[in-house]
Amino acid sequence: MQEQLWATGAALLIGPLSQRLDGEDRILRTHLIAAQLGGLMNALWLTPDRLIRAADQDEVVRNYGRAIQRLLDGTAVSEPSPA
C-alpha cells in the first residue's frame, strides 16, 4: 500500500509540480511541498488535530500558504545555524 500511495503522489503532484518549478533544488522543494500538504491532510482528517480543525480557516490558509509559497518561489533558503 505504501508503494501505491507513493506512486499516486508522484504521478499526481510531485512529477507535474517539479516540472513547473525552477532552480537546482526544485525536486527537493517539490517533495517538501508534498510532505507539507500530506501533514496538513493528516492533521485535518486522519489523526485530527482539534486546534487546527477549530482554527479560523482563513488564518490556517494564510499561515500554511505562506510556507508553501516560499517553497514554490524558492525563497525558503536554508541559512547556517547560529554558532
C-alpha positions, -999 to 999 in steps of 0.1 A, spaced: 0 0 0 28 24 8 43 20 -27 9 26 -42 4 58 -22 39 69 -32 33 62 -69 0 81 -68 15 111 -51 44 111 -75 22 109 -106 -4 135 -94 17 160 -76 55 156 -75 61 149 -112 39 177 -126 49 202 -100 86 196 -102 84 203 -140 69 237 -133 95 249 -107 129 264 -114 162 260 -96 186 233 -88 167 224 -56 133 221 -73 130 184 -67 136 187 -30 112 217 -28 86 196 -46 89 168 -21 88 192 8 56 207 -5 41 172 -9 52 165 27 36 197 40 3 190 22 3 154 35 9 167 70 -20 191 68 -43 164 54 -32 142 83 -39 169 109 -73 176 94 -87 141 87 -65 111 95 -55 119 131 -74 151 136 -57 180 155 -86 197 173 -68 231 175 -61 231 137 -96 219 129 -111 246 152 -89 274 139 -102 301 116 -98 287 81 -85 319 66 -58 321 93 -47 285 85 -46 292 48 -27 324 53 0 308 75 2 274 57 0 291 24 30 314 31 52 284 39 42 265 8 45 297 -13 81 302 -1 89 267 -13 72 273 -46 91 305 -51 124 291 -40 128 317 -13 128 292 16 166 292 16 184 275 45 207 297 64 235 285 86 226 279 122 240 305 146 271 293 164 
